[in-house]
Amino acid sequence: MGRRAPHRLAVALLAVALAAAGCGGDDGEAGAAPPSEAFCRAAEAYDTAMTASEKPPVAEQVRLVAAMARTAPVDVRDDARTFLTAMRRVERDPRDPRAVDNPAVQEAVDNVNRRVQKGCPFFEQDGGGI
């Protein structure tokens, strides 16, 4: 059970973002350039991993989020980095209050999710999202 706890907490950290897919208003990204193909591929890889029947370990989730942060469009780059920092904190300490149940982290995750929804073709085709 102890080995699975970080996994569950990381998934809990993202639960609201996954539930919020499709929700939310315009954050001003309407005039933003389309996200890069690399960002969309990274987001799709994350989405595929997180919607699988068995979620990846936190270390793999960190690797996937890092790929999104490296390729994030300018308008959500800081949000993607906040998401990555939170995941790294969860990896080190699954109960780190700076990462778990932190409204600022949740807002960052939501912003990245909305950017994926509003610009990545896989979301438009499959209804996916991070």
C-alpha atoms as an extended CHARMM CRD file, in Angstrom:
* protein
*
       130  EXT
         1         1  MET       CA              0.0000000000        0.0000000000        0.0000000000  PROA      1               0.0000000000
         2         2  GLY       CA              2.7880000000        2.4580000000        0.8320000000  PROA      2               0.0000000000
         3         3  ARG       CA              4.2420000000        2.1410000000       -2.6530000000  PROA      3               0.0000000000
         4         4  ARG       CA              0.9390000000        3.0280000000       -4.2940000000  PROA      4               0.0000000000
         5         5  ALA       CA              0.2090000000        6.1000000000       -2.1290000000  PROA      5               0.0000000000
         6         6  PRO       CA              2.2320000000        8.5690000000       -4.2470000000  PROA      6               0.0000000000
         7         7  HSD       CA              0.4450000000        7.3020000000       -7.3360000000  PROA      7               0.0000000000
         8         8  ARG       CA             -2.9980000000        7.8490000000       -5.8130000000  PROA      8               0.0000000000
         9         9  LEU       CA             -2.1010000000       11.3170000000       -4.5710000000  PROA      9               0.0000000000
        10        10  ALA       CA             -0.7000000000       12.3430000000       -7.9340000000  PROA      10              0.0000000000
        11        11  VAL       CA             -3.8630000000       11.1180000000       -9.5930000000  PROA      11              0.0000000000
        12        12  ALA       CA             -5.9260000000       12.9780000000       -6.9780000000  PROA      12              0.0000000000
        13        13  LEU       CA             -3.9640000000       16.1350000000       -7.7450000000  PROA      13              0.0000000000
        14        14  LEU       CA             -5.0880000000       15.8470000000      -11.3480000000  PROA      14              0.0000000000
        15        15  ALA       CA             -8.6090000000       14.5690000000      -10.7570000000  PROA      15              0.0000000000
        16        16  VAL       CA            -10.2360000000       17.9680000000      -10.9200000000  PROA      16              0.0000000000
        17        17  ALA       CA             -8.3800000000       18.8010000000      -14.1200000000  PROA      17              0.0000000000
        18        18  LEU       CA             -9.5880000000       15.6260000000      -15.7390000000  PROA      18              0.0000000000
        19        19  ALA       CA            -13.1250000000       16.2380000000      -14.5180000000  PROA      19              0.0000000000
        20        20  ALA       CA            -12.9640000000       19.8060000000      -15.7770000000  PROA      20              0.0000000000
        21        21  ALA       CA            -12.1090000000       18.8070000000      -19.3390000000  PROA      21              0.0000000000
        22        22  GLY       CA            -14.4370000000       20.8380000000      -21.4730000000  PROA      22              0.0000000000
        23        23  CYS       CA            -15.3020000000       23.2690000000      -18.6770000000  PROA      23              0.0000000000
        24        24  GLY       CA            -14.1210000000       26.7980000000      -18.1610000000  PROA      24              0.0000000000
        25        25  GLY       CA            -14.1890000000       30.0370000000      -20.0230000000  PROA      25              0.0000000000
        26        26  ASP       CA            -11.8550000000       31.7530000000      -22.3780000000  PROA      26              0.0000000000
        27        27  ASP       CA             -8.5070000000       32.5560000000      -20.7980000000  PROA      27              0.0000000000
        28        28  GLY       CA             -7.4810000000       34.8170000000      -23.6280000000  PROA      28              0.0000000000
        29        29  GLU       CA             -5.7830000000       32.1470000000      -25.7070000000  PROA      29              0.0000000000
        30        30  ALA       CA             -8.1240000000       32.8260000000      -28.6200000000  PROA      30              0.0000000000
        31        31  GLY       CA             -5.5040000000       35.0740000000      -30.2240000000  PROA      31              0.0000000000
        32        32  ALA       CA             -2.6090000000       32.8250000000      -29.2460000000  PROA      32              0.0000000000
        33        33  ALA       CA             -0.6380000000       30.9450000000      -31.8540000000  PROA      33              0.0000000000
        34        34  PRO       CA             -1.5220000000       27.2690000000      -32.1970000000  PROA      34              0.0000000000
        35        35  PRO       CA              0.5320000000       25.0380000000      -29.9140000000  PROA      35              0.0000000000
        36        36  SER       CA              3.4420000000       23.1820000000      -31.4560000000  PROA      36              0.0000000000
        37        37  GLU       CA              3.1080000000       19.6440000000      -32.6970000000  PROA      37              0.0000000000
        38        38  ALA       CA              5.6330000000       18.6170000000      -30.0100000000  PROA      38              0.0000000000
        39        39  PHE       CA              3.4260000000       20.0530000000      -27.2520000000  PROA      39              0.0000000000
        40        40  CYS       CA              0.3520000000       18.3120000000      -28.6150000000  PROA      40              0.0000000000
        41        41  ARG       CA              2.2440000000       14.9910000000      -28.8910000000  PROA      41              0.0000000000
        42        42  ALA       CA              3.4410000000       15.3910000000      -25.2890000000  PROA      42              0.0000000000
        43        43  ALA       CA             -0.0920000000       16.1920000000      -24.1100000000  PROA      43              0.0000000000
        44        44  GLU       CA             -1.4850000000       13.2270000000      -26.0180000000  PROA      44              0.0000000000
        45        45  ALA       CA              1.1130000000       10.9050000000      -24.4600000000  PROA      45              0.0000000000
        46        46  TYR       CA              0.1750000000       12.1990000000      -21.0130000000  PROA      46              0.0000000000
        47        47  ASP       CA             -3.5430000000       11.8170000000      -21.7210000000  PROA      47              0.0000000000
        48        48  THR       CA             -3.0590000000        8.2620000000      -23.0140000000  PROA      48              0.0000000000
        49        49  ALA       CA             -1.0480000000        7.2840000000      -19.9420000000  PROA      49              0.0000000000
        50        50  MET       CA             -3.4650000000        8.8450000000      -17.4680000000  PROA      50              0.0000000000
        51        51  THR       CA             -6.5700000000        7.3290000000      -19.0400000000  PROA      51              0.0000000000
        52        52  ALA       CA             -5.1140000000        3.8110000000      -19.1840000000  PROA      52              0.0000000000
        53        53  SER       CA             -6.5910000000        1.1930000000      -16.8790000000  PROA      53              0.0000000000
        54        54  GLU       CA             -3.3620000000        1.1770000000      -14.8700000000  PROA      54              0.0000000000
        55        55  LYS       CA             -1.8980000000        4.6220000000      -14.2930000000  PROA      55              0.0000000000
        56        56  PRO       CA              1.8640000000        5.0520000000      -14.6480000000  PROA      56              0.0000000000
        57        57  PRO       CA              4.0650000000        5.5180000000      -11.5820000000  PROA      57              0.0000000000
        58        58  VAL       CA              4.6330000000        9.0970000000      -10.4670000000  PROA      58              0.0000000000
        59        59  ALA       CA              8.1520000000        9.1300000000      -11.9280000000  PROA      59              0.0000000000
        60        60  GLU       CA              6.6860000000        8.4060000000      -15.3760000000  PROA      60              0.0000000000
        61        61  GLN       CA              4.0200000000       11.0710000000      -14.8700000000  PROA      61              0.0000000000
        62        62  VAL       CA              6.8060000000       13.5530000000      -14.0530000000  PROA      62              0.0000000000
        63        63  ARG       CA              8.6040000000       12.5870000000      -17.2730000000  PROA      63              0.0000000000
        64        64  LEU       CA              5.4180000000       13.1060000000      -19.2960000000  PROA      64              0.0000000000
        65        65  VAL       CA              4.6300000000       16.4690000000      -17.6920000000  PROA      65              0.0000000000
        66        66  ALA       CA              8.2590000000       17.5520000000      -18.2270000000  PROA      66              0.0000000000
        67        67  ALA       CA              7.8140000000       16.9360000000      -21.9570000000  PROA      67              0.0000000000
        68        68  MET       CA              4.7550000000       19.2070000000      -21.9500000000  PROA      68              0.0000000000
        69        69  ALA       CA              6.5830000000       21.8790000000      -19.9420000000  PROA      69              0.0000000000
        70        70  ARG       CA              9.5490000000       21.8290000000      -22.3670000000  PROA      70              0.0000000000
        71        71  THR       CA              7.3020000000       22.3700000000      -25.3700000000  PROA      71              0.0000000000
        72        72  ALA       CA              4.4760000000       24.4660000000      -23.8730000000  PROA      72              0.0000000000
        73        73  PRO       CA              3.2840000000       27.5230000000      -25.7660000000  PROA      73              0.0000000000
        74        74  VAL       CA              4.3790000000       30.8230000000      -24.2590000000  PROA      74              0.0000000000
        75        75  ASP       CA              0.8850000000       31.5950000000      -22.9330000000  PROA      75              0.0000000000
        76        76  VAL       CA              0.8770000000       28.4870000000      -20.6810000000  PROA      76              0.0000000000
        77        77  ARG       CA              4.6000000000       27.9160000000      -20.1980000000  PROA      77              0.0000000000
        78        78  ASP       CA              4.5710000000       29.1600000000      -16.5880000000  PROA      78              0.0000000000
        79        79  ASP       CA              1.4860000000       27.0400000000      -15.8700000000  PROA      79              0.0000000000
        80        80  ALA       CA              3.1570000000       23.9540000000      -17.3330000000  PROA      80              0.0000000000
        81        81  ARG       CA              6.2210000000       24.6050000000      -15.1860000000  PROA      81              0.0000000000
        82        82  THR       CA              4.0240000000       24.9940000000      -12.0980000000  PROA      82              0.0000000000
        83        83  PHE       CA              2.3960000000       21.6550000000      -12.9700000000  PROA      83              0.0000000000
        84        84  LEU       CA              5.8240000000       20.0490000000      -13.3550000000  PROA      84              0.0000000000
        85        85  THR       CA              7.1140000000       21.4920000000      -10.0760000000  PROA      85              0.0000000000
        86        86  ALA       CA              4.0480000000       20.1420000000       -8.2830000000  PROA      86              0.0000000000
        87        87  MET       CA              4.5220000000       16.6850000000       -9.7860000000  PROA      87              0.0000000000
        88        88  ARG       CA              8.1820000000       16.6670000000       -8.7240000000  PROA      88              0.0000000000
        89        89  ARG       CA              7.1130000000       17.6180000000       -5.2020000000  PROA      89              0.0000000000
        90        90  VAL       CA              4.5580000000       14.8050000000       -5.1400000000  PROA      90              0.0000000000
        91        91  GLU       CA              7.2650000000       12.4340000000       -6.3200000000  PROA      91              0.0000000000
        92        92  ARG       CA              9.4580000000       13.4230000000       -3.3440000000  PROA      92              0.0000000000
        93        93  ASP       CA              6.6580000000       13.7850000000       -0.7890000000  PROA      93              0.0000000000
        94        94  PRO       CA              3.1380000000       12.6650000000       -1.7210000000  PROA      94              0.0000000000
        95        95  ARG       CA              1.6890000000       14.9190000000        0.9790000000  PROA      95              0.0000000000
        96        96  ASP       CA              3.5580000000       18.1160000000        0.1420000000  PROA      96              0.0000000000
        97        97  PRO       CA              0.9600000000       20.8510000000        0.7110000000  PROA      97              0.0000000000
        98        98  ARG       CA              2.6220000000       22.9980000000       -1.9560000000  PROA      98              0.0000000000
        99        99  ALA       CA              1.4820000000       20.4160000000       -4.5080000000  PROA      99              0.0000000000
       100       100  VAL       CA             -1.5330000000       18.5550000000       -3.1410000000  PROA      100             0.0000000000
       101       101  ASP       CA             -4.8670000000       20.3880000000       -2.9130000000  PROA      101             0.0000000000
       102       102  ASN       CA             -3.1790000000       23.6530000000       -3.8370000000  PROA      102             0.0000000000
       103       103  PRO       CA             -5.5180000000       26.0100000000       -5.7190000000  PROA      103             0.0000000000
       104       104  ALA       CA             -2.6420000000       27.6640000000       -7.5910000000  PROA      104             0.0000000000
       105       105  VAL       CA             -1.4370000000       24.2960000000       -8.8700000000  PROA      105             0.0000000000
       106       106  GLN       CA             -4.9670000000       23.3150000000       -9.8210000000  PROA      106             0.0000000000
       107       107  GLU       CA             -5.4020000000       26.5600000000      -11.7440000000  PROA      107             0.0000000000
       108       108  ALA       CA             -2.1380000000       25.9250000000      -13.6040000000  PROA      108             0.0000000000
       109       109  VAL       CA             -3.2120000000       22.3750000000      -14.5060000000  PROA      109             0.0000000000
       110       110  ASP       CA             -6.5980000000       23.6830000000      -15.6640000000  PROA      110             0.0000000000
       111       111  ASN       CA             -4.9170000000       26.3260000000      -17.8480000000  PROA      111             0.0000000000
       112       112  VAL       CA             -2.6830000000       23.7430000000      -19.5200000000  PROA      112             0.0000000000
       113       113  ASN       CA             -5.6940000000       21.4790000000      -20.0090000000  PROA      113             0.0000000000
       114       114  ARG       CA             -7.7190000000       24.2510000000      -21.6410000000  PROA      114             0.0000000000
       115       115  ARG       CA             -4.7970000000       25.0850000000      -23.9470000000  PROA      115             0.0000000000
       116       116  VAL       CA             -4.6260000000       21.4650000000      -25.0550000000  PROA      116             0.0000000000
       117       117  GLN       CA             -8.3840000000       21.4490000000      -25.6450000000  PROA      117             0.0000000000
       118       118  LYS       CA             -8.2840000000       24.6520000000      -27.6600000000  PROA      118             0.0000000000
       119       119  GLY       CA             -5.3950000000       23.8190000000      -29.9020000000  PROA      119             0.0000000000
       120       120  CYS       CA             -4.4010000000       20.1790000000      -30.1480000000  PROA      120             0.0000000000
       121       121  PRO       CA             -5.9510000000       18.0750000000      -32.9000000000  PROA      121             0.0000000000
       122       122  PHE       CA             -6.1110000000       14.8660000000      -30.8290000000  PROA      122             0.0000000000
       123       123  PHE       CA             -8.4780000000       16.5840000000      -28.3970000000  PROA      123             0.0000000000
       124       124  GLU       CA            -10.7440000000       17.7240000000      -31.1860000000  PROA      124             0.0000000000
       125       125  GLN       CA            -10.7930000000       14.1960000000      -32.6630000000  PROA      125             0.0000000000
       126       126  ASP       CA            -11.0510000000       12.0990000000      -29.4880000000  PROA      126             0.0000000000
       127       127  GLY       CA            -12.4220000000       14.4450000000      -26.8510000000  PROA      127             0.0000000000
       128       128  GLY       CA             -9.2450000000       13.8830000000      -24.8330000000  PROA      128             0.0000000000
       129       129  GLY       CA             -7.5320000000       16.2970000000      -22.5370000000  PROA      129             0.0000000000
       130       130  ILE       CA             -4.9680000000       16.1920000000      -19.8080000000  PROA      130             0.0000000000
